[in-house]
């Protein structure tokens, strides 16, 4: 089977000019499909609306939505901090791609951008290998979104030599790499855009628990670890590529030592000002498939004490996500790519509209790095502070009250399935967690410990 983490999204694009891509966080799927060729320049929101009937956003719009310019004006840019991105294989063109992304968005280069391979050098990039191409796309999304939120932070890309797939494959190398980062004090926040349904691990809960040593190490050393909650609403791919027909959640987002980051849909004008409140990310109707922010209840981990305040929602189980950020393709990020070929044919340099909770996690990592700068140190496991902050006015967490992550899809046998998922409500919910950050208040409150 093909083992990259992307689920294809196709649609009849009005002018046939652009590829719309969702990068589901981390699951085996059928590969990304590009409907047409890339943009030569980052498209405007108006262009995307007029030609494709969707929104697309550049870095300035994301910054304005999350309020980060108010912090930049005070010198809070992530300076002195390092955001760690962990991906299989990496991208052969990521340094060039980040430069083009920065030039297209008027951003400075990060103070440093380093790549390490602590658990083995990845094999040479093969343009005919869709798995490698998929990870190259993932790498560009991760690095560019993290840098957009924290332009003064260093970026450390950690590449591993084995692709993560559903279940165990690739996870040992990733956890070893994360432990290396922690033990060598290489960064204070780690973003993971990979995950797999808890039920896909051949060894069950014991297999998952055997891999979480890196997160225990991070929690003991003041390092924040983030994980994407998934891109199929309340379900997730099985090993054969079909989706589970019952609700599941993804690990490592479900780990109590990880902050699970879900997905929202933003509704912004050209300046990044919201003309409607954020809603749950759900592009299922747009694409006719199960494409929505992941969320639900763990079957491996019981409710951590920091979720006691939301016990009425999660019961005795660990609930996911904890917080959310932009993930919609209808509201996707303009990302620059230049590697040859890739997932179903990235054939040349250009801009692509991309979404998924693989976008949300690095966006949020950038905001956490701003808080790390203010604190002067890593904040470690931030979940207790998040739940103490809640979503009351002034907390810096904006409650998401609209939408749901219900999905309907057709499996490989032609059978239609539906899952009701979870709706956004006032307060904590299993669609977007506590809500979404507004950086000027969020950073202050997070540093204060809630």
Buried (B, 14 or more C-beta within 10 A) or exposed (E): EEBBBBBBBBBEBEEEBBBBBBBBBBBBBBBBBBBEBBBEEBBBBEBBBEBBEBBBBBBBBBBBBBBBEBBBEEEBBBBBBBBBBBBBBBBBBBBBBBBBBBEBBEBEBBBEBEBBBBBEEBEEBEBEBBBBBBBBBBBBBBBBBBBBBBBBBBBBBBBBBBBBBBBBBBBBBBBBBBBBBBEEEBBBBBBBBBBBBBBBBEEEBEBBBBBBEBBEBBBEBBBBBBBBBBBBBBBBBBBEBBBBBEBBBBBBBBBBBBBBBBBBBBBBEEEBEEEEBBBBBBBBEBBBBBBBBBBBBBBBBEBBEBBEBBEEBBEEBBBBBBBBBBBBBBBBBBBBBBBBBBBBBBBEBBBBBBBBBBBBBBBBBBBBBBBBBBBEEBBBBBBBBBBBBBBEEEBBBBBBBBBBBBBBBBBEEEEEBEBEBBBBBEBBBBBBBBBBBBBBBBBBBBBEEB
